[in-house]
Amino acid sequence: MREKLERLVAEMVERGIRLEDGLAAFERTFIAAVLARADGNLGEAARQLRIHRNTLRRKMVEYRLK
């Protein structure tokens, strides 16, 4: 896992991606994967992410996730 992450970071640095954009892309993808794993159940996804359900909902709006 660490090697994959290092390769991804190296590619992002090479392409000039800003930290803020990279973090947002990671968070959006991570949240979408957990939501899919929880079959769209917000309470379960929030529990798995260890964040409050309202925080998850806010991030879903921010990242335009359904």
C-alpha positions in Angstrom: 0.0 0.0 0.0 2.8 2.4 0.9 4.5 1.9 -2.4 1.3 2.6 -4.3 0.7 5.8 -2.3 4.3 6.9 -2.9 3.9 6.4 -6.7 0.6 8.3 -6.7 2.1 11.2 -4.8 5.2 11.3 -7.0 2.9 11.4 -10.1 0.8 14.2 -8.5 3.9 16.2 -7.7 5.2 15.7 -11.2 1.9 17.0 -12.7 2.0 20.0 -10.4 -1.2 19.2 -8.5 -1.7 21.4 -5.4 -1.9 19.8 -2.0 -5.4 21.2 -1.4 -6.7 19.7 -4.7 -5.0 16.3 -4.0 -6.5 16.1 -0.5 -10.0 17.0 -1.8 -9.7 14.3 -4.5 -8.6 11.8 -2.0 -11.4 12.7 0.5 -14.1 12.6 -2.2 -12.9 9.2 -3.5 -12.6 7.8 0.0 -16.1 8.9 1.1 -17.6 7.7 -2.1 -16.1 4.2 -1.6 -17.3 4.0 2.0 -20.8 5.1 0.9 -20.9 2.4 -1.7 -19.7 -0.2 0.8 -22.5 0.9 3.2 -25.0 0.7 0.3 -25.7 4.4 0.7 -26.6 4.2 4.4 -25.4 7.5 5.8 -25.4 6.4 9.4 -23.3 3.4 8.7 -20.9 5.3 6.4 -20.5 8.0 9.0 -19.7 5.2 11.6 -17.1 3.6 9.3 -15.5 7.0 8.6 -15.7 7.9 12.3 -17.3 11.2 11.6 -20.7 12.7 12.6 -23.5 12.0 10.2 -24.0 15.8 9.7 -20.4 16.2 8.7 -20.8 13.4 6.2 -23.8 15.1 4.7 -22.0 18.4 4.5 -19.1 16.7 2.7 -21.5 15.0 0.4 -22.9 18.3 -0.6 -19.4 19.9 -0.9 -18.2 17.0 -3.2 -21.6 16.6 -5.0 -22.0 13.0 -3.9 -25.4 11.3 -3.9 
